[in-house]
Amino acid sequence: QTVQTKLEQYASVKDFGSGGDGVADDTAEIQAALAYAQTSGKSLYIPAGTYLVSSTSGGGALNITAGVEIFGDGANSILKLKSGSTGMVIYAYAASVYTGLHLRDFVVDGNSVATAQLDAGLVQVLNASDFILDNLTVKNGTRASAPAGINGIAIADTAGNITSGTIQNCVVENCSKGLVNWTSNARNGLIQGNIIRNASGNGLAPGLQINGGQNVKVLGNSIYGNQGCGILIGTDGSGNAPRFPVIIGNHIYGNGTGSSEGAGIKLVRGFGSTFGRVIIANNHYYENGVNVSDHGIALTDDAYVSMLGNYIYINK
């Protein structure tokens, strides 16, 4: 490819005035670059740097409303939430379903902002079909108000059970609620090869939550050091049960560092809904829990669960 060809394929946030010095607020410049990328069909490049961004309640510093690819230089490209922000870092939402969302190779840092939005994700995706989140680091959403908190990555659906996609090769850490939350009728998902660690703050914070989501495969993740369960499977706030989750080949250890919810995997029916066929196979669970009632696998009032070939040892 020639340089001209590459320039025709993507725009840089620095083309729109972003400094990336970690001091000046780059929100307006990055949002302008994002708007251009979404209308032009180009990808958006975040060069190495620390880009301070701010948001207000109900929105994100970056508000994505259509399919777009955003990529950076890995750990060197950082979107960092500004103190005093009351929203999210990335809010990918449109009222109708959209395709083509691809976020890869950059860092989303919630910066432990004390006013950031509770019960949301630092990266929140709604109504995106076949999205891809790849090689992101999402961290430091530490505001907590039990039982509320801030997710790392939250996937949900408001447009008729269409949200679907892949979360892979990411590091999600140090948030005060579930680090990855697959919920509210999101379906056809793959969560694979991620490191999901050190959730704490609201007393129940699990590594991975599947609350009301459907048809999701959780494969080959390392999930450890979380205050709550490694994986929590249950109903969402509207009583929707998870349907057909498959949990295979995960490494789940050292979870349950708090006073409750200390299992490797915990399934809780709740809200009177019947679970829809859960398969839990070939996972390793060890050193989970600090209380005598904490287990490698805990099932509470559940049905239609198949467990095959799990290795469960040295749990409390």
PyMOL commands that set and color helices and strands:
alter all, ss='L'
color gray80, all
select helices_A, chain A and resi 3-9+13-16+27-40+74-76
alter helices_A, ss='H'
color red, helices_A
select strands_A, chain A and resi 10-12+21-25+43-46+49-53+60-64+69-72+77-81+88-99+102-104+107-109+120-129+131-134+137-141+150-156+165-168+171-175+180-183+189-192+195-197+208-211+216-219+222-224+231-234+246-248+251-253+265-268+278-281+284-286+297-300+305-308+311-313
alter strands_A, ss='S'
color yellow, strands_A
deselect
rebuild
show_as cartoon
